[in-house]
C-alpha cells in the first residue's frame, strides 16, 4: 500500500461506494437500468449479504438512512431485530450460569429482509425482481472467492452442520480464485420473486408479498420449525409480529452542517454527541493529527461512550434522554471535563443530561450503572468487530446510507434457505441495571450506524463503516478531515486514524482495554510518544489497519453538484461514479 493518497472518484450522474467492489458494481447496474439511489442501495446491500458472509448476511440487520435530493425530511429505517418473547435474563441465569452462550440462543428476529424491502417500497421505483438481479447472479452463478471469503469459510463458520453444508460443501473449504455458488440462497430469492409476481395490485403490493413470505408465509414456518427442532427461542408468532419502523433521525448541527444518525437503539447518536463536544474546540489551530488534536478526539470519545453505556437502549423499553445528551449546554460541560494534558485511565463517569432534557426523568432512568464504584469489565484479549457498509447518491441527488451486518456462524443457517437468522443478541447485557439489558421483545443496542450529512437543506454526504465500536470513531475522524481540514473524501478516508478501547466492548462478554488506543503507524513516532506521555497506552498498528474501521463516503459539491466518492483501501472497498 502506497503512502500517497488516491484521488476521489469524480462524477456528475451518480456514485456508489461500498465495502466490496462487486457489490458496488451491482448498484451501478441498477442505476444504469434507470433505478434511483434507494433501488441501487438495496441492490448493493443484498449483494454484500451474498459476498461477505464473514461480515453480514440476508437474515441479519440493516439500519438505513435516506434523504431525497429535494431536501424533504431525512428518514431512518430501524433495521434491527427483537428478542423473542420467550427470552429473559432469568432463562440465561437459571440454565446457562449467567452466560449468553454462542449459537442459536442469541437469535433475534431477522431485520434485513424487512429493512431492504421497506426501503425499496417507500423510497425506490423498481420491483424486488429488478433490484435482486445482481445478488441473484452472484448467488446462483457464483462469486470469485477472495482472501476474506476464504478465511471466513476456513475458520469462522461455527459448528452447525447446516452452515458447514453451505460454506464447506462436502467438507471442502472454498479456495481463493474458485467460483462459489449459493444455490439455496438463490432459490430463496426466486421464491420471493414468485411471491411478488403472484401478488395482485401495484408495485408496493408485490414487494409486500415478497416480504411477507419471510415473516408470515412458508419461509417463516420453515424458520420456526427449524428453531423448534434445534431448541431455539424464536417462534412463528415472533416473526409474524415483527416489523421495522420508519423513524425520524437523531440530529445535530455542526458549523452549518446537519448531521443525521439513527436513534439510540444503535450507537449512532454518539457521533452527534462527539461532534457537539468537539465543535467548541479549535481543532484547526491544534493541527491535523497533532498530539493535542488526537488527544481531544480520544478523550471526547471516552466521554460519549460513557454516556452510551449509561443511557442508550431500546427507546420502547428505556427512557433515553437524547435531547439532553445532544444539547449544546450539556456538550459544553462534557468538553470541560477533558484534561488537555492527561488521559483518563479508563472510561470516565457518565454525565447528567437530565437538566437539559425536556421530559421529566422516569423510573427507568438513570441506572445504577452510573455508580463509579461499579465493578469494571474484564480486560479483553480480542476486540471483536464486524459489519459492512454502502452508500449511493444518484443523479437527482437522492442519498442512501446503510450498514448491513451480522456474521454467518453466529447462528446456524436455516436448511434450504441459505442464510441464518440474526445473532445480534450478542450485543445484549444480562445485567438488569444496564439500559440495554435483555427483555422479551426488546432490541439489543446495535453497533452498526449509518450517517448522512445535509448542507443547506440538500444531501451533502452519506458515510459510514464497519468496525463494531470503532465505527463512530472512524466516521468522526473522516468527517472532521472533510469539514475542518477541507479534504476530499478519498484523502479523508486514507488519512491515518486512532481508535480508543477504553470502554466495554459492545459484544458479549463486554470486556474492555482500559486506556488502550490503536494508532496507525503512519502517525509520526513523536506524536505517538506525546500520546504515551499523556497516559495513553498506545498500540502501534500497521500503516493501514483494518482495526481502525473501513470508511466509505460520497460528498456533493453544493455549487457544482459534482459528486466525489471515496472507499477505504484497508478493505475490498470500491467507489464507482459516472
DRENMI-776982 format. One record per residue (C-alpha): residue number from 0; residue in one letter; x, y, z. Coordinates in Angstrom, 3 decimals, decimal comma, m for minus. Last residue first. Example, Ala and Ser with C-alpha at 12.3 -4.5 7.8 and 13.67 -1.06 7.14 Angstrom:
# DRENMI-776982
    n  res        c1        c2        c3
    1    S    13,670    m1,060     7,140
    0    A    12,300    m4,500     7,800
This chain:
# DRENMI-776982
    n  res        c1        c2        c3
  577    X   m20,292     8,286   m13,815
  576    X   m19,069     7,100   m10,435
  575    X   m17,605     3,973    m8,872
  574    X   m16,311     3,554    m5,318
  573    X   m14,643     0,377    m4,076
  572    X   m13,984    m1,314    m0,751
  571    X   m12,078    m4,618    m0,607
  570    X   m10,504    m3,492     2,690
  569    X    m7,994    m1,026     4,186
  568    X    m8,133     0,919     0,904
  567    X   m11,334     2,620     2,150
  566    X   m13,653     3,982    m0,488
  565    X   m14,155     7,586    m1,599
  564    X   m16,667     9,340    m3,805
  563    X   m16,895    12,927    m5,030
  562    X   m20,091    14,060    m6,766
  561    X   m20,182    17,348    m8,661
  560    X   m23,356    19,283    m7,908
  559    X   m21,472    22,458    m8,987
  558    X   m22,195    24,767    m6,043
  557    X   m23,322    22,307    m3,364
  556    X   m20,435    19,914    m4,118
  555    X   m21,924    16,536    m3,186
  554    X   m19,881    14,200    m0,999
  553    X   m19,719    10,393    m1,006
  552    X   m18,257     8,288     1,795
  551    X   m16,874     4,834     2,593
  550    X   m14,988     4,080     5,809
  549    X   m13,074     0,972     6,879
  548    X   m12,600     0,765    10,654
  547    X    m9,382     1,416    12,671
  546    X    m8,787    m2,315    13,149
  545    X    m8,453    m2,931     9,417
  544    X    m5,014    m1,350     9,747
  543    X    m3,086     0,505     7,042
  542    X     0,345     1,528     8,390
  541    X     0,189    m1,363    10,828
  540    X    m0,844    m0,840    14,451
  539    X     1,180     0,586    17,326
  538    X    m0,930     0,056    20,438
  537    X    m0,534     3,217    22,513
  536    X    m1,464     3,113    26,183
  535    X    m2,458     6,760    26,612
  534    X    m1,093     8,475    29,722
  533    X    m0,229    11,933    28,430
  532    X     3,360    10,883    27,741
  531    X     2,103     7,991    25,666
  530    X     0,288    10,485    23,457
  529    X     3,495    12,509    23,103
  528    X     5,314     9,330    22,116
  527    X     2,747     8,624    19,413
  526    X     3,192    12,157    18,104
  525    X     6,991    11,697    18,066
  524    X     6,586     8,494    16,050
  523    X     4,527    10,248    13,344
  522    X     1,125     8,772    12,530
  521    X     1,712     6,364     9,642
  520    X     1,929     3,556    12,214
  519    X    m1,824     3,523    12,769
  518    X    m2,736     4,090    16,395
  517    X    m4,865     1,691    18,458
  516    X    m5,537     3,287    21,838
  515    X    m5,538     1,475    25,181
  514    X    m6,541     3,295    28,381
  513    X    m8,581     0,426    29,712
  512    X    m8,928    m2,460    27,224
  511    X   m12,522    m3,573    27,727
  510    X   m14,703    m6,645    28,217
  509    X   m18,328    m6,792    27,114
  508    X   m18,997   m10,530    27,253
  507    X   m20,692   m10,228    24,774
  506    X   m20,162    m7,639    22,076
  505    X   m20,488    m3,889    22,707
  504    X   m16,947    m3,721    24,066
  503    X   m16,907    m2,010    27,445
  502    X   m14,945     1,273    27,465
  501    X   m11,344     2,387    26,977
  500    X   m10,847     0,862    23,530
  499    X    m9,878     4,072    21,695
  498    X    m9,244     4,149    17,939
  497    X    m6,712     6,349    16,107
  496    X    m6,651     7,133    12,394
  495    X    m4,316     7,552     9,434
  494    X    m5,576     9,568     6,426
  493    X    m6,869     7,442     3,538
  492    X   m10,510     8,207     4,294
  491    X   m10,010    11,984     4,305
  490    X    m7,929    11,806     1,130
  489    X   m10,638     9,748    m0,528
  488    X   m13,418    12,058     0,604
  487    X   m11,732    15,317    m0,446
  486    X   m10,034    17,165     2,382
  485    X   m11,038    20,610     3,574
  484    X    m9,467    20,403     7,041
  483    X   m12,435    21,043     9,328
  482    X   m15,290    19,624     7,240
  481    X   m13,530    16,835     5,331
  480    X   m10,957    15,656     7,882
  479    X   m13,516    16,215    10,626
  478    X   m15,977    13,852     8,944
  477    X   m13,243    11,245     8,377
  476    X   m12,270    11,420    12,055
  475    X   m15,831    11,081    13,308
  474    X   m16,607     8,190    10,953
  473    X   m13,586     6,259    12,215
  472    X   m14,574     6,811    15,842
  471    X   m18,252     6,049    15,249
  470    X   m17,327     2,736    13,666
  469    X   m14,590     1,628    16,077
  468    X   m17,144     0,123    18,477
  467    X   m18,011    m2,523    15,884
  466    X   m15,815    m1,993    12,817
  465    X   m17,861    m1,440     9,689
  464    X   m18,180     1,957     8,012
  463    X   m20,309     5,032     7,398
  462    X   m20,975     7,941     5,084
  461    X   m23,731     9,789     3,221
  460    X   m22,593    13,325     2,448
  459    X   m24,183    16,577     1,243
  458    X   m27,889    15,878     0,856
  457    X   m29,824    19,142     0,447
  456    X   m31,322    21,506     3,052
  455    X   m28,446    23,963     3,095
  454    X   m25,993    21,157     3,824
  453    X   m27,180    17,674     4,834
  452    X   m24,969    14,961     6,340
  451    X   m25,906    11,273     6,478
  450    X   m24,899     8,545     8,906
  449    X   m25,051     4,752     9,067
  448    X   m24,874     3,067    12,477
  447    X   m23,946    m0,582    13,010
  446    X   m23,190    m1,012    16,772
  445    X   m26,685    m2,066    17,845
  444    X   m28,187    m1,919    21,318
  443    X   m30,263    m5,064    21,699
  442    X   m33,948    m4,724    20,740
  441    X   m36,545    m5,702    23,321
  440    X   m39,241    m8,284    22,593
  439    X   m38,632   m10,065    25,949
  438    X   m36,013    m8,208    27,997
  437    X   m32,208    m8,393    27,812
  436    X   m30,259    m5,494    29,263
  435    X   m29,529    m2,493    27,077
  434    X   m30,145     0,126    29,765
  433    X   m27,933    m1,857    32,175
  432    X   m29,365    m2,435    35,650
  431    X   m30,810    m5,846    34,745
  430    X   m27,267    m7,080    33,961
  429    X   m27,644    m9,735    31,278
  428    X   m26,320    m7,327    28,653
  427    X   m27,086    m7,576    24,931
  426    X   m24,868    m7,148    21,870
  425    X   m24,611   m10,914    21,242
  424    X   m28,376   m10,854    20,729
  423    X   m27,407    m9,776    17,218
  422    X   m27,405   m13,409    16,149
  421    X   m29,686   m12,639    13,204
  420    X   m31,136   m15,651    11,405
  419    X   m29,002   m17,823     9,136
  418    X   m28,957   m17,873     5,313
  417    X   m29,099   m20,472     2,533
  416    X   m32,824   m21,159     2,832
  415    X   m32,847   m24,960     2,487
  414    X   m31,591   m25,616     5,992
  413    X   m31,651   m22,488     8,205
  412    X   m28,011   m21,463     8,576
  411    X   m26,905   m21,744    12,191
  410    X   m26,314   m18,726    14,447
  409    X   m23,182   m16,613    14,957
  408    X   m21,611   m18,525    12,081
  407    X   m22,715   m16,173     9,315
  406    X   m21,865   m12,792    10,788
  405    X   m24,361    m9,982    11,251
  404    X   m24,313    m6,650     9,369
  403    X   m25,741    m4,197     6,877
  402    X   m24,733    m0,539     7,431
  401    X   m26,813     1,694     5,163
  400    X   m26,716     5,147     3,555
  399    X   m28,887     6,313     0,650
  398    X   m28,799     9,819    m0,883
  397    X   m31,089    11,292    m3,541
  396    X   m29,235    13,977    m5,512
  395    X   m31,334    13,609    m8,656
  394    X   m28,404    11,984   m10,475
  393    X   m27,939     9,379    m7,729
  392    X   m26,044     9,262    m4,432
  391    X   m25,301     5,816    m3,019
  390    X   m23,798     4,477     0,200
  389    X   m22,631     1,072     1,422
  388    X   m21,308    m0,542     4,614
  387    X   m20,128    m3,813     6,166
  386    X   m20,222    m5,350     9,654
  385    X   m17,936    m6,991    12,221
  384    X   m15,927    m6,203    15,326
  383    X   m14,479    m8,081    18,288
  382    X   m11,546    m6,782    20,319
  381    X    m9,611    m9,884    21,413
  380    X    m7,684   m10,403    24,659
  379    X   m10,124    m8,307    26,630
  378    X    m9,742    m6,992    30,159
  377    X   m12,688    m7,804    32,375
  376    X   m15,379    m5,198    32,854
  375    X   m15,180    m2,800    35,823
  374    X   m17,075    m3,389    39,048
  373    X   m19,327    m0,378    39,888
  372    X   m17,581     2,142    42,124
  371    X   m18,308     4,990    39,682
  370    X   m22,072     4,304    40,069
  369    X   m23,683     5,413    36,802
  368    X   m24,522     1,764    36,083
  367    X   m27,143     2,226    38,810
  366    X   m29,415     3,433    36,010
  365    X   m30,854     6,859    35,269
  364    X   m33,547     6,245    34,212
  363    X   m36,338     3,688    34,132
  362    X   m38,455     5,347    36,827
  361    X   m38,970     8,451    34,775
  360    X   m36,921    11,628    34,406
  359    X   m39,071    14,552    33,379
  358    X   m39,145    15,419    29,683
  357    X   m37,424    18,434    28,098
  356    X   m33,847    17,184    28,674
  355    X   m31,177    19,711    29,645
  354    X   m31,335    19,115    33,421
  353    X   m31,449    15,368    32,628
  352    X   m28,106    15,212    30,835
  351    X   m26,101    14,031    33,861
  350    X   m22,681    12,809    32,826
  349    X   m21,243     9,296    32,747
  348    X   m18,129     8,532    34,782
  347    X   m14,993     8,278    32,678
  346    X   m13,928     5,147    30,766
  345    X   m10,413     4,257    31,869
  344    X    m7,125     5,980    32,682
  343    X    m8,470     9,353    31,582
  342    X    m5,701    10,885    29,524
  341    X    m3,692    13,835    30,831
  340    X    m2,590    17,198    29,459
  339    X    m5,722    18,571    27,827
  338    X    m7,939    17,314    30,693
  337    X   m11,359    16,866    29,132
  336    X   m14,194    17,522    31,600
  335    X   m14,740    20,996    30,107
  334    X   m15,985    19,356    26,935
  333    X   m18,587    17,447    28,953
  332    X   m19,953    20,686    30,311
  331    X   m20,037    22,285    26,877
  330    X   m21,821    19,234    25,459
  329    X   m24,546    19,623    28,091
  328    X   m25,038    23,236    27,089
  327    X   m25,100    22,288    23,401
  326    X   m27,884    19,756    23,976
  325    X   m27,381    16,380    22,305
  324    X   m27,392    14,352    25,537
  323    X   m30,363    16,349    26,810
  322    X   m32,387    15,684    23,658
  321    X   m31,423    12,023    23,898
  320    X   m32,608    11,458    27,453
  319    X   m33,229     7,737    26,748
  318    X   m36,233     6,414    28,665
  317    X   m35,823     2,679    28,219
  316    X   m38,224    m0,007    26,974
  315    X   m39,519     1,231    23,611
  314    X   m36,461     3,504    23,478
  313    X   m34,266     0,390    23,012
  312    X   m31,047     1,210    24,823
  311    X   m28,536     4,013    25,353
  310    X   m28,285     5,712    28,762
  309    X   m25,342     4,729    30,945
  308    X   m23,205     2,838    28,438
  307    X   m23,708     5,457    25,744
  306    X   m22,921     8,186    28,278
  305    X   m19,552     6,584    28,978
  304    X   m19,195     6,239    25,205
  303    X   m19,669     9,993    24,861
  302    X   m16,946    10,750    27,409
  301    X   m14,418     8,232    26,092
  300    X   m14,935     9,536    22,565
  299    X   m14,133    13,085    23,692
  298    X   m10,936    11,831    25,315
  297    X    m9,786    10,171    22,102
  296    X   m10,715    13,123    19,890
  295    X    m9,071    15,695    22,176
  294    X    m5,922    13,564    22,452
  293    X    m5,757    13,255    18,659
  292    X    m5,862    17,031    18,217
  291    X    m3,394    17,846    21,006
  290    X    m0,971    15,178    19,736
  289    X    m1,156    16,664    16,253
  288    X    m3,135    14,696    13,707
  287    X    m4,346    17,840    11,893
  286    X    m3,281    20,998    13,675
  285    X    m4,259    22,328    17,088
  284    X    m5,379    25,593    15,499
  283    X    m7,666    23,677    13,183
  282    X    m9,197    21,776    16,084
  281    X   m10,244    24,885    17,996
  280    X   m12,549    23,006    20,375
  279    X   m16,199    24,070    20,777
  278    X   m17,400    21,846    17,937
  277    X   m15,538    18,972    19,604
  276    X   m18,226    18,335    22,224
  275    X   m21,073    18,736    19,719
  274    X   m19,263    16,425    17,303
  273    X   m18,847    13,750    19,967
  272    X   m22,562    13,861    20,785
  271    X   m23,520    13,591    17,110
  270    X   m21,312    10,532    16,662
  269    X   m22,701     9,131    19,917
  268    X   m26,127     9,358    18,276
  267    X   m25,310     6,318    16,107
  266    X   m24,764     3,777    18,905
  265    X   m27,937     1,900    17,988
  264    X   m31,363     1,743    19,681
  263    X   m30,357     5,338    20,427
  262    X   m31,750     6,587    17,100
  261    X   m30,292     6,526    13,584
  260    X   m27,916     9,286    12,533
  259    X   m28,243    12,725    10,959
  258    X   m25,700    15,553    10,802
  257    X   m26,863    18,988     9,633
  256    X   m23,874    21,086     8,563
  255    X   m23,743    24,788     9,487
  254    X   m20,873    24,561    11,947
  253    X   m22,077    21,223    13,311
  252    X   m25,837    20,875    13,529
  251    X   m27,404    17,990    15,419
  250    X   m29,899    15,271    14,572
  249    X   m31,239    11,873    15,630
  248    X   m33,355    10,559    12,804
  247    X   m37,125    10,445    12,253
  246    X   m38,461     6,895    12,073
  245    X   m39,578     4,284     9,546
  244    X   m40,009     1,156    11,621
  243    X   m39,061    m2,474    11,137
  242    X   m41,691    m5,168    11,508
  241    X   m42,142    m8,170    13,752
  240    X   m45,439    m9,780    14,758
  239    X   m45,308   m12,589    12,180
  238    X   m41,717   m13,476    13,058
  237    X   m42,384   m13,638    16,781
  236    X   m45,542   m15,691    16,203
  235    X   m43,559   m18,145    14,080
  234    X   m41,261   m18,682    17,022
  233    X   m37,684   m17,813    18,031
  232    X   m36,464   m19,440    21,268
  231    X   m34,106   m22,013    19,817
  230    X   m34,012   m25,662    20,844
  229    X   m32,886   m27,043    17,484
  228    X   m36,175   m28,648    16,455
  227    X   m38,264   m25,596    17,435
  226    X   m35,815   m23,320    15,659
  225    X   m36,071   m25,362    12,459
  224    X   m39,872   m25,310    12,608
  223    X   m39,889   m21,532    13,114
  222    X   m37,603   m20,908    10,140
  221    X   m39,646   m23,195     7,883
  220    X   m42,854   m21,504     9,048
  219    X   m41,459   m18,064     8,218
  218    X   m40,401   m19,341     4,800
  217    X   m43,954   m20,540     4,087
  216    X   m45,599   m17,230     4,859
  215    X   m45,764   m14,686     7,661
  214    X   m42,300   m13,160     8,055
  213    X   m40,324   m14,479     5,093
  212    X   m43,182   m14,757     2,563
  211    X   m44,479   m11,474     3,957
  210    X   m41,578    m9,565     2,403
  209    X   m42,147   m10,918    m1,085
  208    X   m45,864   m10,142    m0,729
  207    X   m45,089    m6,614     0,473
  206    X   m42,895    m6,032    m2,578
  205    X   m45,775    m7,113    m4,797
  204    X   m48,215    m4,827    m3,020
  203    X   m45,783    m1,915    m3,350
  202    X   m45,528    m2,372    m7,101
  201    X   m49,313    m2,269    m7,552
  200    X   m52,071    m4,835    m7,140
  199    X   m52,414    m8,591    m7,097
  198    X   m49,491   m10,590    m5,808
  197    X   m48,293   m13,644    m7,711
  196    X   m45,287   m11,920    m9,253
  195    X   m44,069   m10,782    m5,831
  194    X   m44,424   m14,261    m4,381
  193    X   m42,563   m15,716    m7,351
  192    X   m39,741   m13,207    m6,867
  191    X   m39,557   m14,156    m3,190
  190    X   m39,288   m17,820    m4,148
  189    X   m36,527   m16,872    m6,579
  188    X   m34,579   m15,095    m3,832
  187    X   m34,893   m18,158    m1,607
  186    X   m33,688   m20,339    m4,511
  185    X   m30,613   m18,132    m4,866
  184    X   m29,945   m18,579    m1,150
  183    X   m30,181   m22,344    m1,548
  182    X   m27,904   m22,286    m4,586
  181    X   m25,039   m20,364    m3,005
  180    X   m22,311   m20,642    m5,656
  179    X   m18,544   m20,263    m5,289
  178    X   m16,215   m19,647    m8,226
  177    X   m12,713   m20,533    m7,106
  176    X    m9,993   m17,881    m7,126
  175    X    m9,069   m18,238    m3,469
  174    X   m10,108   m21,665    m2,242
  173    X   m13,503   m22,758    m0,961
  172    X   m13,080   m25,115     2,022
  171    X   m14,301   m28,582     1,009
  170    X   m16,045   m30,830     3,539
  169    X   m18,684   m31,951     1,035
  168    X   m19,727   m28,289     0,701
  167    X   m17,825   m26,155     3,220
  166    X   m19,947   m22,970     3,042
  165    X   m23,419   m24,468     2,639
  164    X   m23,054   m27,820     4,410
  163    X   m20,879   m26,090     7,020
  162    X   m23,831   m23,931     7,981
  161    X   m26,400   m26,714     8,233
  160    X   m23,943   m28,831    10,216
  159    X   m23,614   m26,105    12,891
  158    X   m20,038   m25,997    14,218
  157    X   m19,165   m22,326    13,852
  156    X   m18,320   m20,920    10,457
  155    X   m15,320   m18,792    11,331
  154    X   m12,313   m20,861    10,242
  153    X   m11,895   m21,868     6,645
  152    X   m15,029   m20,316     5,184
  151    X   m14,173   m16,972     6,783
  150    X   m10,556   m17,014     5,624
  149    X   m11,629   m17,956     2,097
  148    X   m14,213   m15,170     1,973
  147    X   m11,601   m12,668     3,132
  146    X    m8,942   m13,906     0,713
  145    X   m11,245   m13,726    m2,309
  144    X   m13,582   m16,368    m3,735
  143    X   m14,942   m15,372    m7,142
  142    X   m18,735   m15,276    m6,996
  141    X   m21,176   m17,823    m8,369
  140    X   m23,919   m18,295   m10,939
  139    X   m26,809   m18,579    m8,493
  138    X   m25,653   m16,462    m5,555
  137    X   m23,805   m13,807    m7,553
  136    X   m26,499   m13,629   m10,251
  135    X   m29,221   m13,406    m7,610
  134    X   m27,359   m10,537    m5,948
  133    X   m27,212    m8,608    m9,251
  132    X   m30,852    m9,483   m10,114
  131    X   m32,407    m8,573    m6,750
  130    X   m33,217    m4,994    m7,809
  129    X   m35,444    m5,991   m10,725
  128    X   m37,352    m8,800    m9,039
  127    X   m37,919    m6,610    m5,994
  126    X   m39,656    m4,090    m8,221
  125    X   m38,276    m0,677    m9,091
  124    X   m39,009     2,926    m8,066
  123    X   m37,474     3,193    m4,615
  122    X   m38,138     5,271    m1,488
  121    X   m41,021     3,598     0,338
  120    X   m41,263     0,182    m1,353
  119    X   m37,495    m0,284    m1,713
  118    X   m36,741     0,985     1,777
  117    X   m39,372    m1,341     3,269
  116    X   m37,975    m4,193     1,191
  115    X   m34,421    m3,725     2,420
  114    X   m35,492    m3,226     6,041
  113    X   m37,871    m6,199     6,032
  112    X   m35,223    m8,505     4,580
  111    X   m32,523    m7,160     6,931
  110    X   m34,468    m7,472    10,202
  109    X   m34,347   m11,123    11,248
  108    X   m35,846   m11,626    14,730
  107    X   m33,276   m12,076    17,483
  106    X   m31,078   m15,137    17,912
  105    X   m28,515   m15,418    20,703
  104    X   m29,901   m18,832    21,702
  103    X   m28,896   m20,285    18,317
  102    X   m25,172   m20,058    18,814
  101    X   m22,874   m18,651    21,449
  100    X   m23,840   m18,981    25,091
   99    X   m25,022   m15,849    26,908
   98    X   m23,664   m16,674    30,354
   97    X   m25,373   m16,166    33,704
   96    X   m24,980   m19,820    34,620
   95    X   m26,666   m21,092    31,472
   94    X   m29,958   m22,611    32,682
   93    X   m31,061   m20,343    35,525
   92    X   m29,236   m17,115    34,699
   91    X   m29,894   m17,438    30,983
   90    X   m33,611   m18,090    31,483
   89    X   m33,872   m15,411    34,187
   88    X   m32,480   m12,800    31,805
   87    X   m35,426   m13,449    29,518
   86    X   m36,264   m14,788    26,059
   85    X   m39,707   m16,278    25,295
   84    X   m40,877   m13,088    23,570
   83    X   m38,094   m13,486    21,064
   82    X   m35,500   m10,685    21,228
   81    X   m36,106    m8,017    18,624
   80    X   m34,480    m7,343    15,261
   79    X   m32,735    m4,251    13,906
   78    X   m33,299    m2,497    10,566
   77    X   m34,697     0,650    12,144
   76    X   m35,336     2,557     8,919
   75    X   m34,337     6,218     9,000
   74    X   m35,873     9,296     7,424
   73    X   m34,453    12,666     6,339
   72    X   m37,139    15,250     5,658
   71    X   m37,505    16,532     2,072
   70    X   m34,384    18,082     0,626
   69    X   m35,317    17,608    m2,997
   68    X   m32,469    15,140    m3,353
   67    X   m34,398    12,772    m1,134
   66    X   m32,718    11,693     2,117
   65    X   m32,401     8,085     3,266
   64    X   m30,875     6,459     6,343
   63    X   m30,791     2,665     6,768
   62    X   m30,142     0,141     9,549
   61    X   m29,611    m3,335     8,063
   60    X   m29,524    m6,309    10,451
   59    X   m29,193   m10,031     9,764
   58    X   m31,119   m12,604     7,733
   57    X   m29,523   m11,654     4,402
   56    X   m25,959   m11,883     5,712
   55    X   m23,123    m9,708     7,011
   54    X   m19,441    m9,656     7,952
   53    X   m17,987   m13,136     7,412
   52    X   m20,763   m13,781     4,906
   51    X   m19,335   m11,011     2,689
   50    X   m20,419   m11,529    m0,926
   49    X   m24,045   m12,613    m0,570
   48    X   m25,148   m10,079     2,056
   47    X   m22,987    m7,510     0,219
   46    X   m25,070    m8,127    m2,902
   45    X   m28,159    m7,549    m0,730
   44    X   m26,792    m4,156     0,240
   43    X   m25,872    m3,149    m3,295
   42    X   m29,361    m3,981    m4,600
   41    X   m30,993    m2,099    m1,724
   40    X   m28,769     0,916    m2,331
   39    X   m29,346     0,826    m6,085
   38    X   m33,119     0,929    m5,703
   37    X   m32,810     3,561    m2,979
   36    X   m30,431     5,700    m5,053
   35    X   m32,671     5,618    m8,127
   34    X   m33,168     2,975   m10,782
   33    X   m32,987     3,553   m14,513
   32    X   m31,108     0,493   m15,751
   31    X   m27,747     2,266   m15,368
   30    X   m28,632     2,899   m11,741
   29    X   m29,372    m0,785   m11,186
   28    X   m26,158    m1,941   m12,805
   27    X   m24,189     0,614   m10,750
   26    X   m25,570    m0,904    m7,559
   25    X   m24,339    m4,345    m8,585
   24    X   m20,943    m2,882    m9,480
   23    X   m20,631    m1,547    m5,930
   22    X   m21,490    m5,014    m4,640
   21    X   m18,748    m6,420    m6,874
   20    X   m16,227    m3,932    m5,462
   19    X   m16,975    m4,796    m1,860
   18    X   m17,149    m2,443     1,152
   17    X   m19,334     0,038    m0,698
   16    X   m19,352     3,243    m2,710
   15    X   m21,846     4,094    m5,460
   14    X   m21,596     7,449    m7,238
   13    X   m24,056     9,067    m9,622
   12    X   m24,584    11,449   m12,533
   11    X   m21,868    14,116   m12,321
   10    X   m18,831    12,102   m11,250
    9    X   m15,468    12,371    m9,542
    8    X   m13,951     9,383    m7,691
    7    X   m11,564    10,744    m5,078
    6    X    m7,878    10,746    m5,883
    5    X    m5,635     8,175    m4,194
    4    X    m3,444     9,479    m1,402
    3    X     0,241     8,623    m1,254
    2    X     1,603     6,204     1,362
    1    X     1,467     3,324    m1,057
    0    X     0,000     0,000     0,000
